[in-house]
Amino acid sequence: MSQFSSHHQQQSWGPTWGKACIATIILVLLAFGWSLLHGFSPIDDAFLIVRNLSIRGISPHTLYLAFSTYDPELYVPLTIISFQINYMIAGLDPWIYHATNLALHIINSMLAMALLSRITGYRNASIVAGLMFAIHPLHTEAVVWASARKDLLSTAFILLSFNLYLCRRDKQVIEHAYALSILTFFCALLSKITPFVLPAVFLLYDVLILGEKSWKKLLRKQIPYLVLSCVMAFVAMGGKEQVLTQMRIAETMLLSMKSSVFYLTKLVLPIRLSIFYPYAGEVHIGDPRIWISVAAFIGMCGWIIKARKCSPILVLGFLSYLVFLSPTFLHFRRAGDLYFAVDRYAYLPSIGFFLMVTLCLAHIARSLRAVTMRCLIVIILMIMTGLSAKQTAVWQSQTSLFTHALKNYPEATRARTNLARKLRREGKPQEAYDLLKAGIRTADAMELHLQLGYLYAETGHLPEAHAEFLIAQNMKPDDPSPLFDLASLAEQTGQKEAAMEGFAKVISMDPSFVIARIRLARLLRTEKKDLPAAQHEVETALAWNGNSAEAHAEFAAILRALGKVEEAERAYTIAQEIDPAVIMKQ
């Protein structure tokens, strides 16, 4: 217990533990409770939940799928099992998935309070910092997005593991607490791999707070955690084969510093939040977007170095923030585009930030009366709750989500193309056209030309569609998507041989391009009558994505052509289970 607690902890400017739990529940429901009325998100929820057969209840088969497959890039068996439990309770009704996320976030907030109190000894300040964690607007994405369950679940196990790790100082519970800490850490890794850096945080705690100087003793305590981290990291890499794109070390370092500073600024001032944070242009030190962040990062590091002796807890907070954030530095480039931040990535790292907030609150309380401190806290919590409720409303629909992203970041290509796709489906081609053209003027990108090509093709302007696909191909010659669209256009115009050649080339460029294999299989079946070759393509597609309704439907058509009627019916039934609207192609 710190010296501050002897005088100021007796002032009841913060709530008791019981009231803190009640306040957490009420504030979380006020901030994020409207998500219970939301449907599934247009980003990933359809793929990871709605059309995912592995979450359809708990059985030996679905449990096997949970532990033997990726989602498709992450190994998250416990997250899949949590979805299975939701499905058993309410099927595919979205409210149960959102309710579970809310419950997990409430648990995490309470665990965060306990952890902050254990580390600092400041009960009042820890409770208030935990309440800020509970309703912070930056956490909206992690809480209201059903597919972000992995972040919530892994964080719950990490916080539990950390709390148990600190219990080892109590000689009466040291053995059981240590073993349970290892077990819960393993559960965290089975929920999401990114918390594998927890042993580094434990080392920082032992060195900075406990003053441990024996490296042999330090490492001996971390061996079980390190072994689990290495094993699970190796397993997790199996799902990253097609998603990790190499970046130059210099680029990664520069974006890492920008990302680290960006999240801290949003934790302090949570405005202009977005589902996408694109980085357009080259990454170099001469760019003001980079060098300002680098200067700020270096300045913060210098400040922390100066504080290492007088406030080791402050140093622990900052370094643990960076350690927990570090695994996200591998994900700046996705599908050829750069994104320097993702809101949910700050969920676990923010614990380090709120550790620093705890110290600040304790320091402020020294010079303020209890009544003044309570008023200040209430005002801060009210503002944060309002901002979080407003951000939750952004996630209410696909239109509001992507429109909000474009309002804050007009260069957000994925938001623009998703919104244009929705307008096309709603029969609003002119609005989609205007939106895409505005995007090309703002920040030209391959994806915008692809969407224009789809729009032209749907409205019968095939030469214009072909021209847009060629522009997209010239912009990114190594990307198979424009080639796939050119092959699809060839198929649409009756050029079957050219279409098959195009699909085959797409597959050679990216073996995991499932829809290209399905289209090639269909042409092999209908044009070439080469059923064995068609069957090979569709079986390979299913190996890459066993939840593809189109692949199961095409497989059913092939089986029927082979005279295997019963097997064909089973395949078609699976296709309809995944997507009831699927129509088997004959």
C-alpha positions in Angstrom: 0.0 0.0 0.0 1.4 3.4 -0.9 2.0 6.2 1.5 -0.8 8.2 -0.2 -3.4 5.7 1.0 -2.8 6.2 4.7 -4.4 9.6 4.5 -6.4 10.0 1.4 -7.9 6.5 1.0 -9.9 7.3 4.2 -11.7 10.0 2.2 -14.7 8.3 0.6 -14.5 10.3 -2.7 -14.9 7.0 -4.6 -17.6 4.4 -4.4 -17.4 1.2 -2.4 -16.7 -2.1 -4.2 -20.4 -3.0 -4.1 -21.5 0.3 -5.4 -18.8 0.1 -8.0 -20.2 -3.1 -9.4 -23.7 -1.7 -9.6 -22.4 1.5 -11.2 -20.4 -0.5 -13.8 -23.5 -2.4 -14.9 -25.6 0.7 -15.1 -23.0 2.8 -16.9 -22.2 0.1 -19.4 -25.9 -0.4 -20.2 -26.3 3.4 -20.7 -23.2 3.6 -22.9 -23.5 0.5 -25.0 -26.9 -1.1 -24.1 -28.5 0.1 -27.3 -26.4 -2.5 -29.1 -29.0 -5.1 -27.8 -31.3 -3.7 -30.5 -28.7 -3.9 -33.3 -28.5 -6.5 -35.9 -25.3 -8.2 -37.0 -22.6 -5.9 -38.4 -21.9 -5.8 -42.1 -18.2 -6.4 -41.3 -17.4 -10.1 -40.7 -20.5 -11.0 -38.7 -22.1 -12.8 -41.7 -18.9 -14.8 -42.3 -17.9 -15.5 -38.7 -21.4 -16.1 -37.2 -24.4 -16.1 -39.5 -22.9 -18.4 -42.2 -20.5 -20.3 -39.9 -21.6 -23.9 -39.5 -19.1 -24.5 -36.7 -21.1 -22.3 -34.3 -24.4 -24.1 -34.9 -24.7 -25.6 -31.4 -22.4 -27.8 -29.3 -21.7 -31.3 -30.6 -18.6 -33.5 -31.0 -18.4 -32.3 -34.7 -18.7 -28.6 -33.9 -16.3 -28.8 -31.1 -13.8 -30.6 -33.4 -14.3 -27.8 -35.9 -13.7 -25.1 -33.2 -10.4 -26.6 -32.3 -9.2 -27.7 -35.8 -10.0 -24.7 -38.0 -9.3 -21.0 -38.2 -11.8 -18.1 -38.5 -10.2 -18.0 -41.2 -7.0 -16.2 -40.1 -7.2 -16.6 -36.3 -7.1 -19.6 -34.0 -9.9 -18.8 -31.6 -11.6 -22.1 -30.4 -12.9 -20.7 -27.1 -14.4 -17.7 -28.9 -16.1 -20.2 -31.3 -17.5 -22.2 -28.4 -18.9 -19.0 -26.8 -20.8 -18.4 -30.1 -22.0 -22.0 -30.0 -23.4 -21.4 -26.5 -25.2 -18.3 -27.8 -26.6 -20.3 -30.7 -28.0 -22.9 -28.3 -29.7 -20.2 -26.4 -31.2 -18.1 -29.2 -30.1 -19.4 -32.5 -29.0 -16.5 -34.8 -31.0 -13.8 -33.0 -28.4 -11.0 -32.7 -29.4 -9.8 -29.2 -27.8 -12.8 -27.4 -24.5 -12.2 -29.1 -24.6 -8.5 -28.1 -25.7 -9.4 -24.6 -22.8 -11.7 -24.1 -20.4 -9.0 -25.3 -21.9 -6.6 -22.8 -21.6 -9.1 -20.0 -18.0 -9.8 -20.8 -17.2 -6.1 -20.9 -18.7 -5.6 -17.5 -16.7 -8.5 -16.1 -13.5 -7.1 -17.7 -14.2 -3.7 -16.1 -14.5 -5.2 -12.6 -11.4 -7.3 -13.1 -9.6 -4.1 -14.3 -10.6 -2.3 -11.1 -9.3 -5.2 -9.0 -6.0 -5.3 -10.9 -5.4 -1.6 -10.7 -6.1 -1.7 -7.0 -3.7 -4.6 -6.4 -0.9 -2.8 -8.3 -1.3 0.7 -6.9 -3.1 0.2 -3.6 -5.3 3.2 -4.4 -8.8 1.7 -4.1 -10.8 4.9 -4.8 -8.7 5.9 -7.8 -8.7 2.3 -9.2 -12.5 2.1 -9.0 -12.9 5.4 -10.9 -10.3 4.4 -13.5 -12.1 1.1 -13.9 -15.4 2.9 -14.5 -13.7 5.1 -17.2 -12.4 1.9 -18.8 -16.0 0.5 -18.7 -17.5 3.4 -20.6 -14.7 4.7 -22.8 -15.8 5.5 -26.3 -12.7 4.0 -27.8 -14.0 0.6 -26.6 -17.3 0.9 -28.5 -16.1 -1.3 -31.4 -14.9 -4.1 -29.1 -18.2 -4.1 -27.2 -20.9 -3.6 -29.8 -19.4 -5.6 -32.6 -20.3 -9.3 -32.2 -17.3 -10.5 -34.1 -15.0 -8.6 -31.6 -15.9 -11.3 -29.0 -12.3 -12.6 -29.2 -10.9 -9.3 -27.9 -13.4 -9.3 -25.0 -12.9 -13.0 -24.1 -9.2 -13.0 -24.3 -9.0 -9.8 -22.2 -11.2 -11.4 -19.5 -8.8 -14.3 -19.2 -5.7 -12.1 -19.3 -7.0 -9.8 -16.5 -8.0 -12.9 -14.4 -4.5 -14.4 -15.0 -2.8 -11.1 -14.0 -4.9 -10.9 -10.8 -4.1 -14.4 -9.9 -0.4 -13.9 -10.7 -0.3 -11.1 -8.1 -1.9 -13.4 -5.5 1.4 -15.4 -5.4 2.6 -12.9 -2.8 0.1 -14.5 -0.4 1.8 -17.6 0.9 -1.5 -19.3 1.6 -2.7 -19.2 -2.0 0.6 -19.1 -3.9 0.4 -22.6 -5.3 -3.2 -22.6 -6.5 -3.2 -19.0 -7.7 0.0 -19.5 -9.8 -1.5 -22.7 -11.4 -4.8 -21.0 -12.1 -2.9 -18.0 -13.5 -1.2 -20.3 -16.0 -4.5 -22.0 -16.9 -6.4 -18.8 -17.5 -3.5 -17.5 -19.6 -3.9 -20.6 -21.7 -7.6 -19.9 -22.1 -6.7 -16.4 -23.2 -4.5 -17.7 -25.9 -7.3 -20.1 -27.0 -9.6 -17.0 -27.3 -7.1 -14.9 -29.3 -3.4 -15.2 -29.7 -2.4 -11.5 -29.3 -2.1 -11.6 -25.5 0.9 -14.0 -25.8 3.1 -11.0 -24.7 1.7 -11.3 -21.1 5.0 -12.9 -19.8 6.8 -9.7 -20.7 4.4 -7.7 -18.6 4.9 -10.0 -15.7 8.7 -9.5 -16.0 8.2 -5.7 -16.0 6.0 -6.0 -12.9 8.5 -8.2 -11.0 11.4 -5.9 -11.9 9.8 -2.5 -11.6 7.4 -3.0 -8.7 8.8 -6.0 -6.7 12.4 -5.0 -7.4 13.4 -8.5 -8.4 17.0 -8.5 -9.7 17.7 -12.2 -10.1 17.2 -13.0 -13.8 17.4 -16.7 -13.1 14.5 -16.4 -10.7 12.6 -14.1 -12.9 12.7 -16.4 -16.0 12.0 -19.5 -14.0 8.6 -18.2 -13.0 7.9 -17.3 -16.6 8.8 -20.6 -18.1 5.2 -22.1 -18.2 3.9 -18.9 -19.7 6.7 -18.7 -22.3 6.2 -22.3 -23.4 2.4 -21.7 -23.9 3.1 -18.5 -25.8 5.5 -20.2 -28.2 3.3 -23.2 -28.8 0.2 -21.2 -29.4 2.0 -18.6 -31.6 3.2 -21.5 -33.8 -0.4 -22.8 -34.0 -1.8 -19.4 -34.8 0.6 -18.8 -37.6 -1.1 -21.5 -39.6 -4.0 -19.1 -40.2 -1.8 -16.2 -41.2 -0.4 -17.6 -44.4 -2.6 -15.6 -46.7 -3.1 -12.4 -44.6 0.2 -11.2 -43.4 1.9 -9.0 -45.9 5.5 -8.1 -45.5 6.5 -4.5 -44.8 9.9 -2.9 -44.6 11.2 -2.7 -41.1 11.5 1.1 -41.3 7.8 1.4 -42.4 6.7 -0.8 -39.5 8.7 1.1 -36.9 7.3 4.5 -38.1 3.7 3.3 -38.2 4.2 1.6 -34.8 5.1 5.0 -33.3 2.2 6.7 -35.1 -0.2 4.0 -33.9 1.0 4.1 -30.3 0.6 7.9 -30.1 -2.7 7.8 -32.0 -4.3 5.4 -29.5 -3.1 7.5 -26.6 -4.6 10.7 -28.1 -7.9 8.9 -28.6 -7.9 7.6 -25.0 -7.4 11.1 -23.8 -9.7 12.8 -26.4 -12.1 10.2 -27.9 -13.4 12.1 -30.9 -13.5 11.3 -34.6 -13.6 7.6 -34.0 -14.0 5.4 -37.0 -14.1 1.7 -38.1 -11.4 2.5 -40.6 -8.2 4.6 -40.2 -6.5 4.5 -43.7 -3.1 5.7 -44.4 -2.7 7.0 -47.9 0.6 7.5 -49.6 4.2 6.4 -48.8 5.4 6.0 -45.2 8.4 8.1 -44.7 9.9 10.3 -41.9 9.4 13.5 -43.9 5.6 13.2 -43.8 4.2 15.4 -41.0 1.7 12.6 -40.2 4.8 10.5 -39.3 7.4 12.9 -37.9 5.0 14.6 -35.5 4.1 11.2 -34.0 7.7 10.1 -33.9 8.6 13.3 -32.0 5.7 12.8 -29.6 6.7 9.1 -29.0 10.3 10.0 -28.3 9.2 12.7 -26.0 6.9 10.3 -24.0 9.7 7.8 -23.8 12.1 10.4 -22.4 9.5 11.5 -19.8 9.0 7.9 -18.8 12.7 7.3 -18.4 12.9 10.3 -16.1 10.0 9.0 -14.0 11.4 5.5 -13.6 12.8 6.0 -10.2 10.2 8.2 -8.6 7.2 6.4 -10.1 7.8 2.9 -11.2 4.1 2.2 -11.5 3.8 5.0 -14.1 6.6 3.3 -16.1 4.8 0.0 -15.7 1.6 1.5 -17.1 3.3 3.0 -20.2 5.5 0.0 -21.0 2.6 -2.5 -20.5 0.5 -0.4 -22.9 3.3 -0.7 -25.5 3.8 -4.4 -24.9 0.1 -5.3 -25.2 -0.1 -3.1 -28.3 3.0 -4.6 -30.0 1.3 -7.6 -31.6 -1.0 -5.3 -33.6 2.0 -3.8 -35.4 2.0 -6.8 -37.7 -1.4 -5.8 -39.1 -0.9 -2.4 -40.7 -1.1 -3.7 -44.2 -4.3 -5.6 -45.1 -5.2 -6.7 -48.6 -2.6 -4.2 -50.0 -4.0 -1.2 -48.0 -2.5 0.5 -45.0 -4.5 1.1 -41.8 -2.6 2.6 -38.9 -5.1 1.9 -36.2 -8.2 -0.2 -35.3 -10.2 0.8 -32.3 -10.6 -2.7 -30.8 -6.8 -3.2 -30.8 -6.6 -0.6 -28.0 -8.9 -2.6 -25.7 -6.4 -4.7 -23.8 -3.5 -2.2 -24.1 -5.7 0.5 -22.5 -5.3 -1.2 -19.2 -1.7 0.2 -19.1 -3.2 3.7 -19.8 -5.7 3.4 -17.0 -3.0 2.3 -14.7 -1.4 5.7 -15.3 -4.8 7.3 -15.0 -5.2 5.7 -11.5 -2.0 7.5 -10.4 -3.2 10.8 -11.8 -6.5 10.5 -10.0 -4.8 9.7 -6.8 -2.5 12.7 -7.2 -5.4 15.1 -8.1 -7.3 13.9 -5.0 -4.5 15.2 -2.8 -5.4 18.8 -3.5 -9.2 18.6 -3.9 -11.9 18.2 -1.4 -13.9 14.9 -1.5 -17.1 16.7 -2.7 -15.2 18.5 -5.5 -13.5 15.2 -6.5 -16.9 13.5 -6.7 -18.4 16.2 -8.9 -15.4 16.1 -11.2 -15.7 12.4 -11.6 -19.5 12.5 -12.2 -19.0 15.1 -15.0 -16.2 13.0 -16.7 -18.3 9.9 -16.5 -21.4 11.6 -17.9 -19.5 13.0 -20.8 -17.8 9.7 -21.6 -21.2 7.8 -21.3 -22.8 10.3 -23.7 -19.9 10.0 -26.3 -20.1 6.1 -26.1 -23.9 6.1 -26.5 -23.4 8.3 -29.6 -20.7 6.0 -31.0 -22.9 3.0 -30.3 -25.6 4.5 -32.5 -23.1 4.7 -35.3 -23.0 0.9 -35.4 -26.8 0.7 -35.7 -26.8 0.1 -39.5 -24.5 -0.4 -42.4 -25.3 3.1 -43.8 -24.7 4.9 -40.5 -21.4 3.0 -39.9 -19.8 3.7 -43.3 -21.3 7.2 -43.7 -19.7 8.1 -40.3 -16.4 6.7 -41.4 -16.4 8.7 -44.6 -17.4 11.8 -42.7 -14.3 11.6 -40.6 -11.9 10.0 -43.1 -13.0 10.6 -46.8 -10.1 8.6 -48.0 -11.5 5.4 -46.3 -11.8 3.3 -49.5 -13.4 0.3 -47.8 -16.1 2.4 -46.2 -16.9 4.0 -49.6 -16.9 0.7 -51.5 -19.1 -1.0 -48.9 -21.6 1.9 -49.0 -21.6 1.9 -52.8 -22.3 -1.8 -52.9 -25.3 -1.2 -50.6 -26.6 1.5 -52.9 -26.2 -0.8 -55.9 -28.3 -3.5 -54.1 -30.9 -0.9 -53.2 -31.3 0.0 -56.9 -29.6 3.4 -56.6 -27.0 3.3 -59.3 -26.6 7.1 -59.8 -25.9 7.6 -56.0 -23.4 4.8 -56.1 -21.8 6.3 -59.2 -21.5 9.7 -57.6 -20.1 8.2 -54.4 -17.4 6.3 -56.3 -16.4 9.2 -58.5 -16.0 11.4 -55.4 -13.8 8.7 -53.9 -11.6 8.6 -57.0 -11.1 12.4 -56.8 -10.3 12.2 -53.1 -8.0 9.2 -53.0 -7.9 7.0 -56.1 -7.8 3.3 -55.4 -8.1 0.0 -57.2 -11.2 -1.0 -55.3 -13.1 2.1 -56.5 -12.6 1.2 -60.1 -13.7 -2.4 -59.4 -16.9 -1.1 -57.9 -17.4 1.2 -60.9 -16.9 -1.8 -63.1 -19.6 -3.8 -61.2 -21.9 -0.9 -61.6 -21.4 -0.6 -65.3 -21.8 -4.3 -65.8 -25.1 -4.4 -63.9 -26.5 -1.5 -66.0 -25.4 -3.1 -69.2 -22.4 -0.9 -70.0 -20.0 -3.8 -70.6 -17.3 -1.9 -72.5 -17.1 0.6 -69.7 -17.0 -2.2 -67.1 -14.1 -3.8 -69.0 -12.2 -0.5 -69.1 -12.6 0.0 -65.3 -11.4 -3.6 -64.6 -8.3 -2.9 -66.8 -7.6 0.3 -64.9 -7.8 -1.6 -61.6 -5.5 -4.3 -63.0 -2.9 -1.8 -64.0 -3.0 -0.1 -60.6 -2.2 -3.4 -58.8 -0.9 -6.0 -61.3 -0.1 -8.5 -58.4 -3.7 -8.4 -57.1 -5.9 -11.2 -58.5 -9.2 -9.4 -57.9 -9.2 -7.4 -61.2 -8.3 -10.5 -63.2 -11.1 -12.4 -61.5 -13.6 -9.6 -62.5 -12.3 -9.6 -66.1 -12.8 -13.4 -66.2 -16.3 -13.0 -64.8 -17.1 -10.4 -67.4 -15.8 -12.8 -70.1 -18.1 -15.5 -68.8 -21.0 -13.0 -68.7 -20.4 -12.2 -72.4 -20.2 -15.8 -73.5 -16.4 -16.1 -73.7 -16.2 -19.3 -71.8 -12.6 -20.3 -72.8 -11.3 -16.9 -71.8 -13.2 -17.0 -68.6 -11.7 -20.4 -67.7 -8.2 -19.2 -68.5 -8.8 -16.2 -66.3 -10.1 -18.1 -63.4 -7.2 -20.6 -63.6 -4.7 -17.7 -63.6 -6.4 -16.2 -60.5 -6.0 -19.5 -58.7 -2.4 -19.7 -59.7 -1.9 -16.2 -58.1 -3.9 -17.0 -55.0 -4.8 -20.6 -54.3 -7.2 -19.5 -51.5 -9.4 -17.5 -54.0 -12.5 -19.6 -53.3 -15.0 -18.0 -55.6 -12.6 -18.3 -58.6 -12.4 -22.1 -57.9 -16.2 -22.3 -57.8 -16.6 -20.4 -61.0 -14.0 -22.6 -62.7 -15.6 -25.7 -61.4 -19.0 -24.6 -62.8 -17.5 -24.0 -66.2 -15.7 -27.3 -66.2 -19.0 -29.0 -65.3 -21.2 -27.2 -67.8 -18.8 -26.5 -70.7 -16.1 -29.1 -70.6 -18.2 -31.9 -68.9 -15.0 -32.6 -67.0 -16.6 -33.6 -63.7 -13.5 -35.0 -62.0 -11.6 -31.7 -62.6 -14.7 -29.7 -61.5 -14.9 -31.9 -58.3 -11.3 -31.3 -57.5 -11.7 -27.5 -57.8 -14.8 -27.4 -55.6 -13.3 -29.8 -53.0 -10.2 -27.5 -52.8 -12.5 -24.5 -52.4 -14.2 -26.2 -49.5 -10.9 -27.0 -47.9 -10.1 -23.3 -47.9 -13.6 -22.3 -46.7 -16.0 -25.0 -45.5 -18.7 -22.4 -44.9 -19.0 -21.3 -48.5 -22.7 -21.8 -49.5 -21.7 -21.4 -53.2 -19.1 -24.1 -52.9 -21.5 -26.6 -51.3 -24.2 -25.7 -54.0 -21.8 -26.3 -56.8 -20.6 -29.5 -55.2 -24.2 -30.7 -55.0 -24.6 -30.0 -58.8 -21.4 -32.0 -59.6 -22.6 -34.9 -57.4 -26.0 -34.9 -59.1 -24.3 -35.0 -62.5 -22.3 -38.0 -61.3 -25.5 -39.7 -60.3 -24.8 -39.5 -56.5 -28.3 -38.1 -55.7 -28.3 -38.7 -51.9 -24.8 -37.0 -51.5 -26.0 -34.2 -53.7 -29.0 -33.6 -51.5 -26.9 -33.5 -48.4 -24.5 -31.0 -50.0 -27.4 -28.8 -51.1 -28.9 -29.0 -47.6 -25.7 -27.7 -46.1 -25.6 -24.9 -48.7 -29.2 -23.9 -47.6 -28.2 -24.1 -43.9 -25.4 -21.6 -44.5 -27.4 -19.3 -46.8 -31.1 -20.0 -47.3 -31.2 -17.8 -50.4 -28.6 -19.9 -52.2 -29.7 -21.3 -55.6 -28.0 -24.4 -56.9 -26.4 -23.7 -60.3 -27.3 -26.4 -62.8 
